[in-house]
Amino acid sequence: MAATAIAAETRSVYRGLLRSVQQVFRGDLEMLTAARQEIRDRLEERRNVHDEEEVSRLQAEGREAAEFLKTSIMQAMPNEKGHIGVDLEGEHANCVVEPIVPGMELPSGKKKRT
């Protein structure tokens, strides 16, 4: 693939990621800013990757991340009654949402030491 085509596709993936975070974190300036910075940092770290196979793999990873953001992340926001809730629309319309209740143990992602 020509260098200009690779650059164009990389820019397309970058813009797709930015659109995804804009959609997911709409109304939350702190998260939106942090997500945009993370995307920029990740791209900057990989600026000097020139191997076409590696670039293709990274582009696919970026497209997958954008899709994951749009379909798997929902932001809870306070409603008019002051309760925290999620509006299910678009890609999330048919999702099953597990309610979070006070005192509920949430997975931490870290294994406990024994």
Secondary structure, DSSP 4 states (H G I P E B T S, - for coil): --HHHHHHHHHHHHHHHHHHHHHHTTT-HHHHHHHHHHHHHHHHHTTT---HHHHHHHHHHHHHHHHHHHHH----EE-TTS-EE----GGGTT-------TTPPPP-SSPPP-
